[in-house]
């Protein structure tokens, strides 16, 4: 599987990831990242909804903890 180069760049005190660094784009918001995932731009990621209905980007499971969004 391809290496996942997207990283979390900002998060709230609660741990909610709010911004991501995407190669070639710089820092983008959680909402923009979720939009791109839903449009198929990042096949190694998917979007889930939390109990408040917010779209949360997640890396697809592949057995490695080293490339998870933290």
KOLZA-903477 format. One record per atom (N, C-alpha, C, O): residue number from 0; residue in one letter; x, y, z; atom name. Coordinates in pm, whole numbers. Layout:
BEGIN
+-----+------+--------+--------+--------+------+
| seq | type |     c1 |     c2 |     c3 | atom |
+-----+------+--------+--------+--------+------+
| NUM |    A |      X |      Y |      Z |   CA |
...
+-----+------+--------+--------+--------+------+
END
This chain:
BEGIN
+-----+------+--------+--------+--------+------+
| seq | type |     c1 |     c2 |     c3 | atom |
+-----+------+--------+--------+--------+------+
|   0 |    X |     85 |   -118 |      0 |    N |
|   0 |    X |      0 |      0 |      0 |   CA |
|   0 |    X |     89 |    124 |      0 |    C |
|   0 |    X |    198 |    122 |     58 |    O |
|   1 |    X |     44 |    230 |    -64 |    N |
|   1 |    X |    120 |    353 |    -71 |   CA |
|   1 |    X |    139 |    417 |     66 |    C |
|   1 |    X |     53 |    406 |    154 |    O |
|   2 |    X |    251 |    482 |     81 |    N |
|   2 |    X |    279 |    551 |    207 |   CA |
|   2 |    X |    185 |    669 |    221 |    C |
|   2 |    X |    160 |    741 |    124 |    O |
|   3 |    X |    134 |    689 |    339 |    N |
|   3 |    X |     40 |    798 |    366 |   CA |
|   3 |    X |    117 |    918 |    419 |    C |
|   3 |    X |    164 |    914 |    533 |    O |
|   4 |    X |    130 |   1023 |    339 |    N |
|   4 |    X |    209 |   1139 |    376 |   CA |
|   4 |    X |    128 |   1251 |    439 |    C |
|   4 |    X |    184 |   1355 |    471 |    O |
|   5 |    X |      1 |   1233 |    456 |    N |
|   5 |    X |    -84 |   1337 |    514 |   CA |
|   5 |    X |    -72 |   1330 |    665 |    C |
|   5 |    X |    -80 |   1223 |    725 |    O |
|   6 |    X |    -52 |   1448 |    727 |    N |
|   6 |    X |    -35 |   1453 |    872 |   CA |
|   6 |    X |   -129 |   1556 |    933 |    C |
|   6 |    X |   -173 |   1650 |    867 |    O |
|   7 |    X |   -159 |   1536 |   1061 |    N |
|   7 |    X |   -238 |   1633 |   1136 |   CA |
|   7 |    X |   -148 |   1751 |   1171 |    C |
|   7 |    X |    -37 |   1731 |   1222 |    O |
|   8 |    X |   -194 |   1873 |   1143 |    N |
|   8 |    X |   -113 |   1991 |   1175 |   CA |
|   8 |    X |   -169 |   2070 |   1292 |    C |
|   8 |    X |    -95 |   2144 |   1357 |    O |
|   9 |    X |   -298 |   2055 |   1319 |    N |
|   9 |    X |   -359 |   2124 |   1434 |   CA |
|   9 |    X |   -472 |   2039 |   1489 |    C |
|   9 |    X |   -541 |   1968 |   1416 |    O |
|  10 |    X |   -489 |   2048 |   1621 |    N |
|  10 |    X |   -601 |   1979 |   1684 |   CA |
|  10 |    X |   -649 |   2060 |   1803 |    C |
|  10 |    X |   -575 |   2142 |   1859 |    O |
|  11 |    X |   -774 |   2037 |   1841 |    N |
|  11 |    X |   -831 |   2102 |   1959 |   CA |
|  11 |    X |   -782 |   2034 |   2086 |    C |
|  11 |    X |   -725 |   1925 |   2080 |    O |
|  12 |    X |   -802 |   2098 |   2200 |    N |
|  12 |    X |   -764 |   2037 |   2327 |   CA |
|  12 |    X |   -832 |   1903 |   2347 |    C |
|  12 |    X |   -778 |   1815 |   2415 |    O |
|  13 |    X |   -949 |   1886 |   2289 |    N |
|  13 |    X |  -1024 |   1761 |   2301 |   CA |
|  13 |    X |   -960 |   1648 |   2220 |    C |
|  13 |    X |   -995 |   1531 |   2237 |    O |
|  14 |    X |   -866 |   1683 |   2130 |    N |
|  14 |    X |   -804 |   1584 |   2044 |   CA |
|  14 |    X |   -862 |   1581 |   1904 |    C |
|  14 |    X |   -814 |   1506 |   1818 |    O |
|  15 |    X |   -967 |   1660 |   1878 |    N |
|  15 |    X |  -1028 |   1663 |   1745 |   CA |
|  15 |    X |   -930 |   1725 |   1645 |    C |
|  15 |    X |   -887 |   1840 |   1663 |    O |
|  16 |    X |   -895 |   1651 |   1542 |    N |
|  16 |    X |   -807 |   1702 |   1437 |   CA |
|  16 |    X |   -882 |   1808 |   1357 |    C |
|  16 |    X |   -992 |   1783 |   1308 |    O |
|  17 |    X |   -822 |   1928 |   1344 |    N |
|  17 |    X |   -890 |   2037 |   1275 |   CA |
|  17 |    X |   -824 |   2077 |   1144 |    C |
|  17 |    X |   -891 |   2129 |   1055 |    O |
|  18 |    X |   -693 |   2053 |   1130 |    N |
|  18 |    X |   -620 |   2089 |   1009 |   CA |
|  18 |    X |   -520 |   1979 |    975 |    C |
|  18 |    X |   -468 |   1910 |   1063 |    O |
|  19 |    X |   -494 |   1966 |    846 |    N |
|  19 |    X |   -406 |   1861 |    797 |   CA |
|  19 |    X |   -306 |   1919 |    698 |    C |
|  19 |    X |   -338 |   2011 |    624 |    O |
|  20 |    X |   -184 |   1865 |    698 |    N |
|  20 |    X |    -85 |   1900 |    596 |   CA |
|  20 |    X |    -92 |   1796 |    487 |    C |
|  20 |    X |    -73 |   1677 |    510 |    O |
|  21 |    X |   -121 |   1844 |    367 |    N |
|  21 |    X |   -136 |   1757 |    250 |   CA |
|  21 |    X |    -27 |   1794 |    149 |    C |
|  21 |    X |    -18 |   1910 |    108 |    O |
|  22 |    X |     56 |   1699 |    110 |    N |
|  22 |    X |    162 |   1730 |     14 |   CA |
|  22 |    X |    107 |   1799 |   -111 |    C |
|  22 |    X |      8 |   1754 |   -170 |    O |
|  23 |    X |    171 |   1908 |   -150 |    N |
|  23 |    X |    129 |   1982 |   -267 |   CA |
|  23 |    X |     19 |   2084 |   -241 |    C |
|  23 |    X |    -12 |   2165 |   -328 |    O |
|  24 |    X |    -41 |   2079 |   -121 |    N |
|  24 |    X |   -149 |   2173 |    -89 |   CA |
|  24 |    X |   -120 |   2255 |     36 |    C |
|  24 |    X |   -183 |   2359 |     57 |    O |
|  25 |    X |    -28 |   2211 |    118 |    N |
|  25 |    X |     -4 |   2280 |    245 |   CA |
|  25 |    X |   -111 |   2240 |    345 |    C |
|  25 |    X |   -159 |   2127 |    345 |    O |
|  26 |    X |   -146 |   2334 |    432 |    N |
|  26 |    X |   -243 |   2306 |    538 |   CA |
|  26 |    X |   -385 |   2330 |    490 |    C |
|  26 |    X |   -416 |   2436 |    435 |    O |
|  27 |    X |   -473 |   2232 |    513 |    N |
|  27 |    X |   -614 |   2246 |    478 |   CA |
|  27 |    X |   -699 |   2208 |    600 |    C |
|  27 |    X |   -651 |   2141 |    691 |    O |
|  28 |    X |   -824 |   2253 |    600 |    N |
|  28 |    X |   -914 |   2225 |    711 |   CA |
|  28 |    X |   -966 |   2082 |    705 |    C |
|  28 |    X |   -957 |   2014 |    603 |    O |
|  29 |    X |  -1021 |   2038 |    818 |    N |
|  29 |    X |  -1083 |   1905 |    825 |   CA |
|  29 |    X |  -1195 |   1894 |    722 |    C |
|  29 |    X |  -1208 |   1791 |    656 |    O |
|  30 |    X |  -1274 |   1997 |    708 |    N |
|  30 |    X |  -1385 |   1995 |    612 |   CA |
|  30 |    X |  -1338 |   1981 |    468 |    C |
|  30 |    X |  -1396 |   1904 |    391 |    O |
|  31 |    X |  -1233 |   2056 |    431 |    N |
|  31 |    X |  -1182 |   2046 |    295 |   CA |
|  31 |    X |  -1119 |   1909 |    271 |    C |
|  31 |    X |  -1135 |   1852 |    163 |    O |
|  32 |    X |  -1049 |   1857 |    370 |    N |
|  32 |    X |   -990 |   1723 |    356 |   CA |
|  32 |    X |  -1102 |   1620 |    340 |    C |
|  32 |    X |  -1092 |   1531 |    255 |    O |
|  33 |    X |  -1207 |   1631 |    420 |    N |
|  33 |    X |  -1321 |   1539 |    408 |   CA |
|  33 |    X |  -1384 |   1549 |    270 |    C |
|  33 |    X |  -1419 |   1447 |    210 |    O |
|  34 |    X |  -1400 |   1671 |    218 |    N |
|  34 |    X |  -1455 |   1688 |     82 |   CA |
|  34 |    X |  -1369 |   1616 |    -21 |    C |
|  34 |    X |  -1421 |   1546 |   -108 |    O |
|  35 |    X |  -1237 |   1633 |    -11 |    N |
|  35 |    X |  -1147 |   1571 |   -106 |   CA |
|  35 |    X |  -1152 |   1419 |    -98 |    C |
|  35 |    X |  -1149 |   1350 |   -200 |    O |
|  36 |    X |  -1160 |   1367 |     24 |    N |
|  36 |    X |  -1172 |   1221 |     42 |   CA |
|  36 |    X |  -1300 |   1171 |    -24 |    C |
|  36 |    X |  -1299 |   1072 |    -96 |    O |
|  37 |    X |  -1410 |   1240 |      1 |    N |
|  37 |    X |  -1539 |   1197 |    -55 |   CA |
|  37 |    X |  -1542 |   1208 |   -207 |    C |
|  37 |    X |  -1618 |   1136 |   -272 |    O |
|  38 |    X |  -1460 |   1296 |   -264 |    N |
|  38 |    X |  -1451 |   1307 |   -411 |   CA |
|  38 |    X |  -1352 |   1207 |   -469 |    C |
|  38 |    X |  -1332 |   1203 |   -590 |    O |
|  39 |    X |  -1289 |   1125 |   -382 |    N |
|  39 |    X |  -1199 |   1021 |   -430 |   CA |
|  39 |    X |  -1055 |   1064 |   -449 |    C |
|  39 |    X |   -977 |    990 |   -508 |    O |
|  40 |    X |  -1018 |   1182 |   -402 |    N |
|  40 |    X |   -882 |   1232 |   -423 |   CA |
|  40 |    X |   -779 |   1161 |   -335 |    C |
|  40 |    X |   -661 |   1159 |   -369 |    O |
|  41 |    X |   -820 |   1104 |   -223 |    N |
|  41 |    X |   -729 |   1038 |   -129 |   CA |
|  41 |    X |   -781 |    896 |   -101 |    C |
|  41 |    X |   -851 |    874 |     -2 |    O |
|  42 |    X |   -747 |    800 |   -187 |    N |
|  42 |    X |   -804 |    665 |   -175 |   CA |
|  42 |    X |   -762 |    589 |    -49 |    C |
|  42 |    X |   -825 |    489 |    -15 |    O |
|  43 |    X |   -657 |    633 |     21 |    N |
|  43 |    X |   -613 |    564 |    143 |   CA |
|  43 |    X |   -686 |    614 |    267 |    C |
|  43 |    X |   -649 |    579 |    379 |    O |
|  44 |    X |   -790 |    695 |    248 |    N |
|  44 |    X |   -863 |    755 |    360 |   CA |
|  44 |    X |  -1013 |    741 |    339 |    C |
|  44 |    X |  -1060 |    723 |    227 |    O |
|  45 |    X |  -1088 |    749 |    448 |    N |
|  45 |    X |  -1235 |    749 |    442 |   CA |
|  45 |    X |  -1286 |    848 |    547 |    C |
|  45 |    X |  -1210 |    897 |    630 |    O |
|  46 |    X |  -1415 |    877 |    541 |    N |
|  46 |    X |  -1477 |    974 |    632 |   CA |
|  46 |    X |  -1583 |    904 |    715 |    C |
|  46 |    X |  -1664 |    828 |    662 |    O |
|  47 |    X |  -1582 |    929 |    846 |    N |
|  47 |    X |  -1686 |    881 |    936 |   CA |
|  47 |    X |  -1752 |   1002 |   1001 |    C |
|  47 |    X |  -1697 |   1112 |    998 |    O |
|  48 |    X |  -1868 |    982 |   1058 |    N |
|  48 |    X |  -1935 |   1090 |   1131 |   CA |
|  48 |    X |  -1928 |   1061 |   1280 |    C |
|  48 |    X |  -1951 |    948 |   1324 |    O |
|  49 |    X |  -1895 |   1165 |   1357 |    N |
|  49 |    X |  -1893 |   1147 |   1502 |   CA |
|  49 |    X |  -2035 |   1168 |   1557 |    C |
|  49 |    X |  -2125 |   1201 |   1480 |    O |
|  50 |    X |  -2057 |   1149 |   1687 |    N |
|  50 |    X |  -2192 |   1162 |   1743 |   CA |
|  50 |    X |  -2255 |   1300 |   1722 |    C |
|  50 |    X |  -2378 |   1313 |   1724 |    O |
|  51 |    X |  -2172 |   1403 |   1701 |    N |
|  51 |    X |  -2225 |   1538 |   1676 |   CA |
|  51 |    X |  -2251 |   1563 |   1527 |    C |
|  51 |    X |  -2296 |   1671 |   1489 |    O |
|  52 |    X |  -2225 |   1463 |   1443 |    N |
|  52 |    X |  -2250 |   1474 |   1301 |   CA |
|  52 |    X |  -2135 |   1533 |   1221 |    C |
|  52 |    X |  -2149 |   1555 |   1100 |    O |
|  53 |    X |  -2021 |   1559 |   1285 |    N |
|  53 |    X |  -1906 |   1614 |   1214 |   CA |
|  53 |    X |  -1839 |   1505 |   1131 |    C |
|  53 |    X |  -1830 |   1390 |   1174 |    O |
|  54 |    X |  -1792 |   1543 |   1013 |    N |
|  54 |    X |  -1719 |   1449 |    927 |   CA |
|  54 |    X |  -1574 |   1441 |    976 |    C |
|  54 |    X |  -1506 |   1543 |    989 |    O |
|  55 |    X |  -1528 |   1318 |   1002 |    N |
|  55 |    X |  -1395 |   1295 |   1057 |   CA |
|  55 |    X |  -1314 |   1209 |    960 |    C |
|  55 |    X |  -1350 |   1093 |    936 |    O |
|  56 |    X |  -1205 |   1264 |    904 |    N |
|  56 |    X |  -1119 |   1183 |    816 |   CA |
|  56 |    X |  -1046 |   1075 |    896 |    C |
|  56 |    X |  -1001 |   1099 |   1008 |    O |
|  57 |    X |  -1035 |    958 |    838 |    N |
|  57 |    X |   -964 |    845 |    898 |   CA |
|  57 |    X |   -881 |    777 |    789 |    C |
|  57 |    X |   -922 |    770 |    673 |    O |
|  58 |    X |   -765 |    728 |    828 |    N |
|  58 |    X |   -686 |    649 |    733 |   CA |
|  58 |    X |   -747 |    509 |    728 |    C |
|  58 |    X |   -795 |    457 |    829 |    O |
|  59 |    X |   -744 |    449 |    610 |    N |
|  59 |    X |   -796 |    314 |    594 |   CA |
|  59 |    X |   -708 |    217 |    672 |    C |
|  59 |    X |   -586 |    233 |    676 |    O |
|  60 |    X |   -768 |    116 |    733 |    N |
|  60 |    X |   -689 |     19 |    808 |   CA |
|  60 |    X |   -596 |    -60 |    716 |    C |
|  60 |    X |   -635 |   -103 |    607 |    O |
|  61 |    X |   -473 |    -78 |    763 |    N |
|  61 |    X |   -377 |   -158 |    685 |   CA |
|  61 |    X |   -283 |   -237 |    775 |    C |
|  61 |    X |   -184 |   -292 |    727 |    O |
|  62 |    X |   -312 |   -242 |    905 |    N |
|  62 |    X |   -230 |   -320 |    996 |   CA |
|  62 |    X |   -110 |   -246 |   1053 |    C |
|  62 |    X |    -38 |   -301 |   1136 |    O |
|  63 |    X |    -87 |   -122 |   1011 |    N |
|  63 |    X |     26 |    -45 |   1060 |   CA |
|  63 |    X |    -23 |     75 |   1140 |    C |
|  63 |    X |   -110 |    149 |   1094 |    O |
|  64 |    X |     31 |     94 |   1260 |    N |
|  64 |    X |     -4 |    211 |   1340 |   CA |
|  64 |    X |     82 |    332 |   1302 |    C |
|  64 |    X |     50 |    445 |   1338 |    O |
|  65 |    X |    191 |    308 |   1229 |    N |
|  65 |    X |    286 |    414 |   1195 |   CA |
|  65 |    X |    230 |    519 |   1101 |    C |
|  65 |    X |    281 |    631 |   1097 |    O |
|  66 |    X |    127 |    487 |   1025 |    N |
|  66 |    X |     76 |    583 |    927 |   CA |
|  66 |    X |    -68 |    627 |    959 |    C |
|  66 |    X |   -138 |    678 |    871 |    O |
|  67 |    X |   -111 |    608 |   1082 |    N |
|  67 |    X |   -243 |    655 |   1121 |   CA |
|  67 |    X |   -242 |    807 |   1140 |    C |
|  67 |    X |   -137 |    865 |   1169 |    O |
|  68 |    X |   -357 |    869 |   1124 |    N |
|  68 |    X |   -368 |   1012 |   1152 |   CA |
|  68 |    X |   -369 |   1030 |   1303 |    C |
|  68 |    X |   -462 |    983 |   1370 |    O |
|  69 |    X |   -270 |   1096 |   1357 |    N |
|  69 |    X |   -262 |   1120 |   1500 |   CA |
|  69 |    X |   -258 |   1268 |   1528 |    C |
|  69 |    X |   -250 |   1309 |   1644 |    O |
+-----+------+--------+--------+--------+------+
END
